[in-house]
Structures are given as C-alpha cells and as structure tokens.
Amino acid sequence: MQAQPQNVPIFKAVHSANLGDRLLRRVEVEHKTGLSRSTIYDGIRKGTFPEPVPLVGKSVAWLCSEIDAWIADKVAKRNQKSA
C-alpha cells in the first residue's frame, strides 16, 4: 500500500445525502468538472475525488453536493494562491 503524499488532500465524503441532492451520472460529472473519465477514476483511486454511489448492478452516480464541494475546494485553493 502506497502512502499518500503530504500535499495531496484526502477527499472527505458525506455520510448521508441531503434531501433533494441530485445524483449525477459520469457524463454529467465530466461536463461539470471538465475532467476526463480516466482522470476522475484516477482521482478516486488516489482519494482526491469523490467516490461514486452504487445504484443498480454496475451503475453508479455521484452526489451533486460532493462534486460541488470538490469544485469549491479547487476554487478556494486557487484564491489562496492569488491572495
């Protein structure tokens, strides 16, 4: 098992969904984040991107609130650098 580099944040998943929280399929996540499929799954493996929620069979989706939080974290880090 590889140790996580010190400067890589570990994504913290929510333990319950907010009522009305939308589930996003992979194509929507790609569109919303601008990331490719391989980059999304690489981030999941590294613990830096939200894990999907299993639906039925092999179908998965992501909580919109977790994707929004991931985007907000990226914007906050950018703003810290420019401040």
BELURSUL-V618999 format. One record per pair of residues at least 24 apart in sequence whose ideal C-beta (glycine too) atoms are under 10 Angstrom apart, sorted by the first residue. I is the first residue (numbers start at 1). GAP is how many residues later the second one is. D is the distance in whole Angstrom. If there is no record, write none. Layout:
BEGIN
i=[I;I]
gap=[GAP;GAP]
d=[D;D]
END
This chain:
BEGIN
i=[2;4;4;4;5;8;8;8;9;9;9;9;10;10;10;11;11;11;11;11;11;11;11;11;11;11;11;12;12;12;12;12;13;13;13;13;13;13;13;14;14;14;14;14;16;17;17;17;17;17;18;18;18;20;20;21;21;21;21;21;22;22;22;22;22;22;22;23;23;23;23;23;23;23;23;24;24;24;24;24;24;24;24;24;25;25;25;25;25;25;26;26;26;26;26;28;28;28;28;29;29;29;29;29;29;32;32;32;32;32;32;33;33;33;33;33;34;35;43;48]
gap=[44;42;43;44;41;38;39;40;38;39;64;68;36;37;38;32;33;35;36;37;38;39;40;55;58;59;62;35;38;54;57;61;34;37;38;40;50;53;56;36;49;51;52;55;47;36;46;47;48;49;45;46;47;44;45;42;43;44;45;47;39;40;41;42;43;45;46;29;30;32;37;38;39;40;41;28;29;37;38;39;40;42;43;44;27;30;34;35;36;37;26;33;34;35;36;33;34;36;39;32;33;35;37;38;41;30;32;35;36;38;39;29;34;37;38;41;37;35;27;25]
d=[9;8;7;9;9;7;8;6;9;6;7;9;9;5;7;8;9;9;6;6;6;6;8;8;9;7;8;10;9;9;9;10;10;6;6;10;9;7;10;9;7;7;6;8;10;8;6;9;7;9;8;9;6;10;10;5;6;5;9;10;9;9;8;4;8;9;10;9;7;8;9;4;7;7;7;9;10;6;5;8;5;9;6;10;9;9;8;8;5;8;8;10;7;8;8;9;8;9;9;8;5;9;10;6;10;9;8;6;8;10;7;10;7;7;7;9;10;10;9;10]
END
